[in-house]
Amino acid sequence: MNIIYDPTVDVLRILFQDVPIAESDEDETGIIFDFDHEGNVVGLEILDASHRIDNPKSMNYTIATSSPNLATTKP
């Protein structure tokens, strides 16, 4: 997975897989879903990210475990 924020266009992009994008669809809330040739969602783009996310330049990464008290967070 790859997460990219481009402040020049204020777009946050999350790529789930490194595959060619066959189609993209935007919903009315400014989120674009990217699909592969089989129709699987392989990424998404959040338009006007700085207005939708507290701080698009900062991210926490958490891996959940079987016990919620044992989750690991990586900055």
PDB file of N, CA, C and O in Angstrom:
ATOM      1  N   MET A   1       0.851  -1.169   0.000  1.00  0.00           N
ATOM      2  CA  MET A   1       0.000   0.000   0.000  1.00  0.00           C
ATOM      3  C   MET A   1       0.894   1.229   0.000  1.00  0.00           C
ATOM      4  O   MET A   1       1.948   1.249   0.634  1.00  0.00           O
ATOM      5  N   ASN A   2       0.456   2.249  -0.720  1.00  0.00           N
ATOM      6  CA  ASN A   2       1.210   3.479  -0.825  1.00  0.00           C
ATOM      7  C   ASN A   2       0.244   4.645  -0.615  1.00  0.00           C
ATOM      8  O   ASN A   2      -0.849   4.660  -1.181  1.00  0.00           O
ATOM      9  N   ILE A   3       0.649   5.621   0.199  1.00  0.00           N
ATOM     10  CA  ILE A   3      -0.169   6.798   0.464  1.00  0.00           C
ATOM     11  C   ILE A   3       0.618   8.030   0.057  1.00  0.00           C
ATOM     12  O   ILE A   3       1.753   8.223   0.492  1.00  0.00           O
ATOM     13  N   ILE A   4       0.011   8.865  -0.783  1.00  0.00           N
ATOM     14  CA  ILE A   4       0.684  10.044  -1.318  1.00  0.00           C
ATOM     15  C   ILE A   4      -0.216  11.256  -1.116  1.00  0.00           C
ATOM     16  O   ILE A   4      -1.391  11.234  -1.482  1.00  0.00           O
ATOM     17  N   TYR A   5       0.343  12.315  -0.530  1.00  0.00           N
ATOM     18  CA  TYR A   5      -0.390  13.577  -0.445  1.00  0.00           C
ATOM     19  C   TYR A   5       0.322  14.601  -1.315  1.00  0.00           C
ATOM     20  O   TYR A   5       1.521  14.828  -1.156  1.00  0.00           O
ATOM     21  N   ASP A   6      -0.413  15.222  -2.236  1.00  0.00           N
ATOM     22  CA  ASP A   6       0.147  16.254  -3.113  1.00  0.00           C
ATOM     23  C   ASP A   6      -0.476  17.593  -2.723  1.00  0.00           C
ATOM     24  O   ASP A   6      -1.612  17.882  -3.099  1.00  0.00           O
ATOM     25  N   PRO A   7       0.273  18.422  -1.962  1.00  0.00           N
ATOM     26  CA  PRO A   7      -0.294  19.689  -1.501  1.00  0.00           C
ATOM     27  C   PRO A   7      -0.541  20.699  -2.618  1.00  0.00           C
ATOM     28  O   PRO A   7      -1.335  21.622  -2.439  1.00  0.00           O
ATOM     29  N   THR A   8       0.124  20.545  -3.774  1.00  0.00           N
ATOM     30  CA  THR A   8      -0.086  21.505  -4.856  1.00  0.00           C
ATOM     31  C   THR A   8      -1.492  21.401  -5.445  1.00  0.00           C
ATOM     32  O   THR A   8      -2.034  22.394  -5.930  1.00  0.00           O
ATOM     33  N   VAL A   9      -2.083  20.209  -5.405  1.00  0.00           N
ATOM     34  CA  VAL A   9      -3.458  20.023  -5.889  1.00  0.00           C
ATOM     35  C   VAL A   9      -4.403  19.593  -4.767  1.00  0.00           C
ATOM     36  O   VAL A   9      -5.595  19.388  -4.996  1.00  0.00           O
ATOM     37  N   ASP A  10      -3.857  19.457  -3.540  1.00  0.00           N
ATOM     38  CA  ASP A  10      -4.622  19.096  -2.342  1.00  0.00           C
ATOM     39  C   ASP A  10      -5.373  17.777  -2.514  1.00  0.00           C
ATOM     40  O   ASP A  10      -6.571  17.684  -2.246  1.00  0.00           O
ATOM     41  N   VAL A  11      -4.631  16.755  -2.971  1.00  0.00           N
ATOM     42  CA  VAL A  11      -5.210  15.423  -3.181  1.00  0.00           C
ATOM     43  C   VAL A  11      -4.422  14.396  -2.377  1.00  0.00           C
ATOM     44  O   VAL A  11      -3.192  14.362  -2.422  1.00  0.00           O
ATOM     45  N   LEU A  12      -5.147  13.562  -1.642  1.00  0.00           N
ATOM     46  CA  LEU A  12      -4.550  12.433  -0.926  1.00  0.00           C
ATOM     47  C   LEU A  12      -4.917  11.179  -1.695  1.00  0.00           C
ATOM     48  O   LEU A  12      -6.093  10.911  -1.942  1.00  0.00           O
ATOM     49  N   ARG A  13      -3.902  10.409  -2.073  1.00  0.00           N
ATOM     50  CA  ARG A  13      -4.128   9.199  -2.862  1.00  0.00           C
ATOM     51  C   ARG A  13      -3.656   7.989  -2.076  1.00  0.00           C
ATOM     52  O   ARG A  13      -2.554   7.988  -1.527  1.00  0.00           O
ATOM     53  N   ILE A  14      -4.488   6.965  -2.023  1.00  0.00           N
ATOM     54  CA  ILE A  14      -4.150   5.706  -1.362  1.00  0.00           C
ATOM     55  C   ILE A  14      -4.207   4.612  -2.414  1.00  0.00           C
ATOM     56  O   ILE A  14      -5.255   4.357  -3.007  1.00  0.00           O
ATOM     57  N   LEU A  15      -3.066   3.968  -2.639  1.00  0.00           N
ATOM     58  CA  LEU A  15      -2.993   2.875  -3.609  1.00  0.00           C
ATOM     59  C   LEU A  15      -2.893   1.560  -2.844  1.00  0.00           C
ATOM     60  O   LEU A  15      -1.950   1.349  -2.081  1.00  0.00           O
ATOM     61  N   PHE A  16      -3.860   0.687  -3.051  1.00  0.00           N
ATOM     62  CA  PHE A  16      -3.882  -0.608  -2.366  1.00  0.00           C
ATOM     63  C   PHE A  16      -3.024  -1.639  -3.076  1.00  0.00           C
ATOM     64  O   PHE A  16      -2.435  -2.512  -2.439  1.00  0.00           O
ATOM     65  N   GLN A  17      -2.954  -1.536  -4.400  1.00  0.00           N
ATOM     66  CA  GLN A  17      -2.177  -2.471  -5.205  1.00  0.00           C
ATOM     67  C   GLN A  17      -1.475  -1.706  -6.310  1.00  0.00           C
ATOM     68  O   GLN A  17      -1.970  -0.683  -6.784  1.00  0.00           O
ATOM     69  N   ASP A  18      -0.321  -2.204  -6.717  1.00  0.00           N
ATOM     70  CA  ASP A  18       0.438  -1.585  -7.802  1.00  0.00           C
ATOM     71  C   ASP A  18       0.076  -2.281  -9.110  1.00  0.00           C
ATOM     72  O   ASP A  18       0.848  -3.076  -9.645  1.00  0.00           O
ATOM     73  N   VAL A  19      -1.121  -1.962  -9.613  1.00  0.00           N
ATOM     74  CA  VAL A  19      -1.624  -2.541 -10.862  1.00  0.00           C
ATOM     75  C   VAL A  19      -2.175  -1.409 -11.726  1.00  0.00           C
ATOM     76  O   VAL A  19      -2.489  -0.335 -11.211  1.00  0.00           O
ATOM     77  N   PRO A  20      -2.296  -1.638 -13.028  1.00  0.00           N
ATOM     78  CA  PRO A  20      -2.869  -0.599 -13.892  1.00  0.00           C
ATOM     79  C   PRO A  20      -4.322  -0.298 -13.513  1.00  0.00           C
ATOM     80  O   PRO A  20      -5.093  -1.196 -13.176  1.00  0.00           O
ATOM     81  N   ILE A  21      -4.668   0.972 -13.578  1.00  0.00           N
ATOM     82  CA  ILE A  21      -6.037   1.396 -13.284  1.00  0.00           C
ATOM     83  C   ILE A  21      -6.822   1.398 -14.586  1.00  0.00           C
ATOM     84  O   ILE A  21      -6.448   2.064 -15.552  1.00  0.00           O
ATOM     85  N   ALA A  22      -7.911   0.646 -14.599  1.00  0.00           N
ATOM     86  CA  ALA A  22      -8.731   0.524 -15.807  1.00  0.00           C
ATOM     87  C   ALA A  22      -9.842   1.570 -15.851  1.00  0.00           C
ATOM     88  O   ALA A  22     -10.251   2.010 -16.925  1.00  0.00           O
ATOM     89  N   GLU A  23     -10.328   1.965 -14.665  1.00  0.00           N
ATOM     90  CA  GLU A  23     -11.458   2.891 -14.609  1.00  0.00           C
ATOM     91  C   GLU A  23     -11.443   3.614 -13.283  1.00  0.00           C
ATOM     92  O   GLU A  23     -10.987   3.074 -12.275  1.00  0.00           O
ATOM     93  N   SER A  24     -11.941   4.834 -13.282  1.00  0.00           N
ATOM     94  CA  SER A  24     -12.078   5.617 -12.052  1.00  0.00           C
ATOM     95  C   SER A  24     -13.475   6.210 -12.008  1.00  0.00           C
ATOM     96  O   SER A  24     -13.990   6.675 -13.025  1.00  0.00           O
ATOM     97  N   ASP A  25     -14.086   6.196 -10.833  1.00  0.00           N
ATOM     98  CA  ASP A  25     -15.419   6.768 -10.645  1.00  0.00           C
ATOM     99  C   ASP A  25     -15.396   7.701  -9.451  1.00  0.00           C
ATOM    100  O   ASP A  25     -14.905   7.346  -8.379  1.00  0.00           O
ATOM    101  N   GLU A  26     -15.939   8.913  -9.645  1.00  0.00           N
ATOM    102  CA  GLU A  26     -16.010   9.883  -8.547  1.00  0.00           C
ATOM    103  C   GLU A  26     -17.423   9.901  -7.992  1.00  0.00           C
ATOM    104  O   GLU A  26     -18.398   9.994  -8.738  1.00  0.00           O
ATOM    105  N   ASP A  27     -17.523   9.810  -6.655  1.00  0.00           N
ATOM    106  CA  ASP A  27     -18.839   9.978  -6.056  1.00  0.00           C
ATOM    107  C   ASP A  27     -19.053  11.468  -5.800  1.00  0.00           C
ATOM    108  O   ASP A  27     -18.140  12.272  -5.993  1.00  0.00           O
ATOM    109  N   GLU A  28     -20.236  11.829  -5.374  1.00  0.00           N
ATOM    110  CA  GLU A  28     -20.541  13.249  -5.232  1.00  0.00           C
ATOM    111  C   GLU A  28     -19.857  13.916  -4.041  1.00  0.00           C
ATOM    112  O   GLU A  28     -19.971  15.131  -3.881  1.00  0.00           O
ATOM    113  N   THR A  29     -19.152  13.162  -3.206  1.00  0.00           N
ATOM    114  CA  THR A  29     -18.477  13.752  -2.055  1.00  0.00           C
ATOM    115  C   THR A  29     -17.015  14.078  -2.330  1.00  0.00           C
ATOM    116  O   THR A  29     -16.310  14.491  -1.409  1.00  0.00           O
ATOM    117  N   GLY A  30     -16.530  13.913  -3.555  1.00  0.00           N
ATOM    118  CA  GLY A  30     -15.157  14.249  -3.886  1.00  0.00           C
ATOM    119  C   GLY A  30     -14.162  13.145  -3.608  1.00  0.00           C
ATOM    120  O   GLY A  30     -12.986  13.415  -3.362  1.00  0.00           O
ATOM    121  N   ILE A  31     -14.617  11.907  -3.643  1.00  0.00           N
ATOM    122  CA  ILE A  31     -13.735  10.757  -3.488  1.00  0.00           C
ATOM    123  C   ILE A  31     -13.785   9.956  -4.787  1.00  0.00           C
ATOM    124  O   ILE A  31     -14.858   9.599  -5.272  1.00  0.00           O
ATOM    125  N   ILE A  32     -12.602   9.682  -5.339  1.00  0.00           N
ATOM    126  CA  ILE A  32     -12.508   8.948  -6.592  1.00  0.00           C
ATOM    127  C   ILE A  32     -12.021   7.533  -6.299  1.00  0.00           C
ATOM    128  O   ILE A  32     -10.983   7.345  -5.665  1.00  0.00           O
ATOM    129  N   PHE A  33     -12.772   6.547  -6.760  1.00  0.00           N
ATOM    130  CA  PHE A  33     -12.397   5.147  -6.601  1.00  0.00           C
ATOM    131  C   PHE A  33     -11.727   4.667  -7.886  1.00  0.00           C
ATOM    132  O   PHE A  33     -12.249   4.888  -8.978  1.00  0.00           O
ATOM    133  N   ASP A  34     -10.570   4.009  -7.759  1.00  0.00           N
ATOM    134  CA  ASP A  34      -9.848   3.461  -8.896  1.00  0.00           C
ATOM    135  C   ASP A  34     -10.038   1.946  -8.938  1.00  0.00           C
ATOM    136  O   ASP A  34      -9.911   1.270  -7.917  1.00  0.00           O
ATOM    137  N   PHE A  35     -10.344   1.421 -10.121  1.00  0.00           N
ATOM    138  CA  PHE A  35     -10.629  -0.003 -10.300  1.00  0.00           C
ATOM    139  C   PHE A  35      -9.640  -0.624 -11.280  1.00  0.00           C
ATOM    140  O   PHE A  35      -9.168   0.038 -12.204  1.00  0.00           O
ATOM    141  N   ASP A  36      -9.331  -1.913 -11.069  1.00  0.00           N
ATOM    142  CA  ASP A  36      -8.512  -2.650 -12.028  1.00  0.00           C
ATOM    143  C   ASP A  36      -9.415  -3.224 -13.123  1.00  0.00           C
ATOM    144  O   ASP A  36     -10.613  -2.943 -13.152  1.00  0.00           O
ATOM    145  N   HIS A  37      -8.838  -4.030 -14.023  1.00  0.00           N
ATOM    146  CA  HIS A  37      -9.599  -4.596 -15.142  1.00  0.00           C
ATOM    147  C   HIS A  37     -10.677  -5.584 -14.700  1.00  0.00           C
ATOM    148  O   HIS A  37     -11.609  -5.862 -15.455  1.00  0.00           O
ATOM    149  N   GLU A  38     -10.556  -6.114 -13.482  1.00  0.00           N
ATOM    150  CA  GLU A  38     -11.549  -7.069 -12.981  1.00  0.00           C
ATOM    151  C   GLU A  38     -12.616  -6.394 -12.126  1.00  0.00           C
ATOM    152  O   GLU A  38     -13.499  -7.071 -11.598  1.00  0.00           O
ATOM    153  N   GLY A  39     -12.548  -5.065 -11.979  1.00  0.00           N
ATOM    154  CA  GLY A  39     -13.542  -4.341 -11.205  1.00  0.00           C
ATOM    155  C   GLY A  39     -13.228  -4.219  -9.723  1.00  0.00           C
ATOM    156  O   GLY A  39     -14.068  -3.758  -8.950  1.00  0.00           O
ATOM    157  N   ASN A  40     -12.024  -4.629  -9.312  1.00  0.00           N
ATOM    158  CA  ASN A  40     -11.626  -4.522  -7.912  1.00  0.00           C
ATOM    159  C   ASN A  40     -11.143  -3.109  -7.602  1.00  0.00           C
ATOM    160  O   ASN A  40     -10.455  -2.493  -8.416  1.00  0.00           O
ATOM    161  N   VAL A  41     -11.502  -2.595  -6.428  1.00  0.00           N
ATOM    162  CA  VAL A  41     -10.997  -1.294  -6.001  1.00  0.00           C
ATOM    163  C   VAL A  41      -9.518  -1.455  -5.666  1.00  0.00           C
ATOM    164  O   VAL A  41      -9.154  -2.263  -4.811  1.00  0.00           O
ATOM    165  N   VAL A  42      -8.663  -0.679  -6.345  1.00  0.00           N
ATOM    166  CA  VAL A  42      -7.223  -0.775  -6.127  1.00  0.00           C
ATOM    167  C   VAL A  42      -6.647   0.528  -5.585  1.00  0.00           C
ATOM    168  O   VAL A  42      -5.454   0.608  -5.293  1.00  0.00           O
ATOM    169  N   GLY A  43      -7.486   1.538  -5.452  1.00  0.00           N
ATOM    170  CA  GLY A  43      -7.017   2.802  -4.893  1.00  0.00           C
ATOM    171  C   GLY A  43      -8.147   3.795  -4.780  1.00  0.00           C
ATOM    172  O   GLY A  43      -9.246   3.585  -5.295  1.00  0.00           O
ATOM    173  N   LEU A  44      -7.849   4.887  -4.089  1.00  0.00           N
ATOM    174  CA  LEU A  44      -8.812   5.969  -4.019  1.00  0.00           C
ATOM    175  C   LEU A  44      -8.084   7.289  -3.870  1.00  0.00           C
ATOM    176  O   LEU A  44      -6.947   7.346  -3.401  1.00  0.00           O
ATOM    177  N   GLU A  45      -8.763   8.348  -4.281  1.00  0.00           N
ATOM    178  CA  GLU A  45      -8.227   9.695  -4.175  1.00  0.00           C
ATOM    179  C   GLU A  45      -9.237  10.539  -3.412  1.00  0.00           C
ATOM    180  O   GLU A  45     -10.441  10.450  -3.652  1.00  0.00           O
ATOM    181  N   ILE A  46      -8.742  11.350  -2.499  1.00  0.00           N
ATOM    182  CA  ILE A  46      -9.590  12.261  -1.738  1.00  0.00           C
ATOM    183  C   ILE A  46      -9.263  13.675  -2.210  1.00  0.00           C
ATOM    184  O   ILE A  46      -8.163  14.180  -1.985  1.00  0.00           O
ATOM    185  N   LEU A  47     -10.229  14.300  -2.863  1.00  0.00           N
ATOM    186  CA  LEU A  47     -10.052  15.657  -3.362  1.00  0.00           C
ATOM    187  C   LEU A  47     -10.254  16.657  -2.224  1.00  0.00           C
ATOM    188  O   LEU A  47     -10.987  16.374  -1.277  1.00  0.00           O
ATOM    189  N   ASP A  48      -9.614  17.814  -2.309  1.00  0.00           N
ATOM    190  CA  ASP A  48      -9.687  18.833  -1.251  1.00  0.00           C
ATOM    191  C   ASP A  48      -9.360  18.222   0.102  1.00  0.00           C
ATOM    192  O   ASP A  48     -10.059  18.453   1.089  1.00  0.00           O
ATOM    193  N   ALA A  49      -8.295  17.444   0.134  1.00  0.00           N
ATOM    194  CA  ALA A  49      -7.941  16.660   1.319  1.00  0.00           C
ATOM    195  C   ALA A  49      -7.758  17.512   2.569  1.00  0.00           C
ATOM    196  O   ALA A  49      -8.153  17.091   3.656  1.00  0.00           O
ATOM    197  N   SER A  50      -7.175  18.685   2.443  1.00  0.00           N
ATOM    198  CA  SER A  50      -6.925  19.508   3.633  1.00  0.00           C
ATOM    199  C   SER A  50      -8.216  19.984   4.287  1.00  0.00           C
ATOM    200  O   SER A  50      -8.198  20.391   5.448  1.00  0.00           O
ATOM    201  N   HIS A  51      -9.341  19.942   3.563  1.00  0.00           N
ATOM    202  CA  HIS A  51     -10.634  20.313   4.120  1.00  0.00           C
ATOM    203  C   HIS A  51     -11.370  19.114   4.712  1.00  0.00           C
ATOM    204  O   HIS A  51     -12.345  19.288   5.443  1.00  0.00           O
ATOM    205  N   ARG A  52     -10.916  17.909   4.405  1.00  0.00           N
ATOM    206  CA  ARG A  52     -11.600  16.684   4.842  1.00  0.00           C
ATOM    207  C   ARG A  52     -10.836  15.916   5.918  1.00  0.00           C
ATOM    208  O   ARG A  52     -11.417  15.119   6.655  1.00  0.00           O
ATOM    209  N   ILE A  53      -9.520  16.164   6.000  1.00  0.00           N
ATOM    210  CA  ILE A  53      -8.657  15.423   6.913  1.00  0.00           C
ATOM    211  C   ILE A  53      -7.985  16.429   7.834  1.00  0.00           C
ATOM    212  O   ILE A  53      -7.576  17.501   7.388  1.00  0.00           O
ATOM    213  N   ASP A  54      -7.867  16.093   9.124  1.00  0.00           N
ATOM    214  CA  ASP A  54      -7.270  17.023  10.079  1.00  0.00           C
ATOM    215  C   ASP A  54      -5.902  17.518   9.629  1.00  0.00           C
ATOM    216  O   ASP A  54      -5.657  18.724   9.613  1.00  0.00           O
ATOM    217  N   ASN A  55      -5.011  16.606   9.264  1.00  0.00           N
ATOM    218  CA  ASN A  55      -3.677  16.984   8.801  1.00  0.00           C
ATOM    219  C   ASN A  55      -3.224  15.965   7.762  1.00  0.00           C
ATOM    220  O   ASN A  55      -2.706  14.910   8.127  1.00  0.00           O
ATOM    221  N   PRO A  56      -3.407  16.257   6.477  1.00  0.00           N
ATOM    222  CA  PRO A  56      -3.040  15.280   5.445  1.00  0.00           C
ATOM    223  C   PRO A  56      -1.536  15.053   5.328  1.00  0.00           C
ATOM    224  O   PRO A  56      -1.107  14.144   4.617  1.00  0.00           O
ATOM    225  N   LYS A  57      -0.728  15.864   6.017  1.00  0.00           N
ATOM    226  CA  LYS A  57       0.730  15.691   5.967  1.00  0.00           C
ATOM    227  C   LYS A  57       1.231  14.785   7.087  1.00  0.00           C
ATOM    228  O   LYS A  57       2.432  14.533   7.191  1.00  0.00           O
ATOM    229  N   SER A  58       0.318  14.293   7.927  1.00  0.00           N
ATOM    230  CA  SER A  58       0.694  13.429   9.048  1.00  0.00           C
ATOM    231  C   SER A  58      -0.147  12.155   8.993  1.00  0.00           C
ATOM    232  O   SER A  58      -1.309  12.183   8.585  1.00  0.00           O
ATOM    233  N   MET A  59       0.457  11.030   9.412  1.00  0.00           N
ATOM    234  CA  MET A  59      -0.260   9.772   9.353  1.00  0.00           C
ATOM    235  C   MET A  59       0.168   8.861  10.495  1.00  0.00           C
ATOM    236  O   MET A  59       1.344   8.820  10.855  1.00  0.00           O
ATOM    237  N   ASN A  60      -0.777   8.141  11.056  1.00  0.00           N
ATOM    238  CA  ASN A  60      -0.500   7.063  12.008  1.00  0.00           C
ATOM    239  C   ASN A  60      -0.867   5.753  11.344  1.00  0.00           C
ATOM    240  O   ASN A  60      -1.866   5.660  10.632  1.00  0.00           O
ATOM    241  N   TYR A  61      -0.059   4.752  11.583  1.00  0.00           N
ATOM    242  CA  TYR A  61      -0.266   3.433  10.998  1.00  0.00           C
ATOM    243  C   TYR A  61      -0.458   2.459  12.147  1.00  0.00           C
ATOM    244  O   TYR A  61       0.426   2.324  12.994  1.00  0.00           O
ATOM    245  N   THR A  62      -1.591   1.783  12.191  1.00  0.00           N
ATOM    246  CA  THR A  62      -1.905   0.874  13.288  1.00  0.00           C
ATOM    247  C   THR A  62      -2.192  -0.515  12.746  1.00  0.00           C
ATOM    248  O   THR A  62      -2.940  -0.681  11.782  1.00  0.00           O
ATOM    249  N   ILE A  63      -1.587  -1.509  13.379  1.00  0.00           N
ATOM    250  CA  ILE A  63      -1.873  -2.899  13.055  1.00  0.00           C
ATOM    251  C   ILE A  63      -2.678  -3.459  14.220  1.00  0.00           C
ATOM    252  O   ILE A  63      -2.169  -3.576  15.334  1.00  0.00           O
ATOM    253  N   ALA A  64      -3.924  -3.802  13.962  1.00  0.00           N
ATOM    254  CA  ALA A  64      -4.789  -4.334  15.004  1.00  0.00           C
ATOM    255  C   ALA A  64      -4.417  -5.786  15.290  1.00  0.00           C
ATOM    256  O   ALA A  64      -4.070  -6.540  14.381  1.00  0.00           O
ATOM    257  N   THR A  65      -4.492  -6.157  16.534  1.00  0.00           N
ATOM    258  CA  THR A  65      -4.248  -7.540  16.930  1.00  0.00           C
ATOM    259  C   THR A  65      -5.556  -8.133  17.437  1.00  0.00           C
ATOM    260  O   THR A  65      -6.591  -7.468  17.401  1.00  0.00           O
ATOM    261  N   SER A  66      -5.523  -9.354  17.900  1.00  0.00           N
ATOM    262  CA  SER A  66      -6.752 -10.000  18.375  1.00  0.00           C
ATOM    263  C   SER A  66      -7.298  -9.302  19.617  1.00  0.00           C
ATOM    264  O   SER A  66      -8.490  -9.404  19.908  1.00  0.00           O
ATOM    265  N   SER A  67      -6.444  -8.597  20.349  1.00  0.00           N
ATOM    266  CA  SER A  67      -6.891  -7.855  21.522  1.00  0.00           C
ATOM    267  C   SER A  67      -6.726  -6.364  21.238  1.00  0.00           C
ATOM    268  O   SER A  67      -5.620  -5.922  20.927  1.00  0.00           O
ATOM    269  N   PRO A  68      -7.815  -5.566  21.337  1.00  0.00           N
ATOM    270  CA  PRO A  68      -7.702  -4.142  21.052  1.00  0.00           C
ATOM    271  C   PRO A  68      -6.662  -3.424  21.916  1.00  0.00           C
ATOM    272  O   PRO A  68      -6.131  -2.394  21.500  1.00  0.00           O
ATOM    273  N   ASN A  69      -6.365  -3.939  23.099  1.00  0.00           N
ATOM    274  CA  ASN A  69      -5.391  -3.307  23.989  1.00  0.00           C
ATOM    275  C   ASN A  69      -3.952  -3.533  23.529  1.00  0.00           C
ATOM    276  O   ASN A  69      -3.036  -2.892  24.045  1.00  0.00           O
ATOM    277  N   LEU A  70      -3.738  -4.436  22.563  1.00  0.00           N
ATOM    278  CA  LEU A  70      -2.380  -4.769  22.124  1.00  0.00           C
ATOM    279  C   LEU A  70      -2.053  -4.192  20.749  1.00  0.00           C
ATOM    280  O   LEU A  70      -1.057  -4.593  20.147  1.00  0.00           O
ATOM    281  N   ALA A  71      -2.859  -3.265  20.234  1.00  0.00           N
ATOM    282  CA  ALA A  71      -2.604  -2.685  18.917  1.00  0.00           C
ATOM    283  C   ALA A  71      -1.285  -1.943  18.911  1.00  0.00           C
ATOM    284  O   ALA A  71      -0.913  -1.304  19.895  1.00  0.00           O
ATOM    285  N   THR A  72      -0.583  -2.031  17.796  1.00  0.00           N
ATOM    286  CA  THR A  72       0.708  -1.366  17.635  1.00  0.00           C
ATOM    287  C   THR A  72       0.525  -0.165  16.713  1.00  0.00           C
ATOM    288  O   THR A  72      -0.070  -0.293  15.643  1.00  0.00           O
ATOM    289  N   THR A  73       1.026   0.990  17.112  1.00  0.00           N
ATOM    290  CA  THR A  73       0.930   2.198  16.297  1.00  0.00           C
ATOM    291  C   THR A  73       2.326   2.617  15.881  1.00  0.00           C
ATOM    292  O   THR A  73       3.246   2.667  16.698  1.00  0.00           O
ATOM    293  N   LYS A  74       2.473   2.922  14.584  1.00  0.00           N
ATOM    294  CA  LYS A  74       3.756   3.393  14.059  1.00  0.00           C
ATOM    295  C   LYS A  74       3.524   4.768  13.443  1.00  0.00           C
ATOM    296  O   LYS A  74       2.632   4.918  12.607  1.00  0.00           O
ATOM    297  N   PRO A  75       4.296   5.767  13.831  1.00  0.00           N
ATOM    298  CA  PRO A  75       4.111   7.108  13.250  1.00  0.00           C
ATOM    299  C   PRO A  75       4.591   7.167  11.821  1.00  0.00           C
ATOM    300  O   PRO A  75       4.509   8.218  11.186  1.00  0.00           O
TER     301      PRO A  75
END
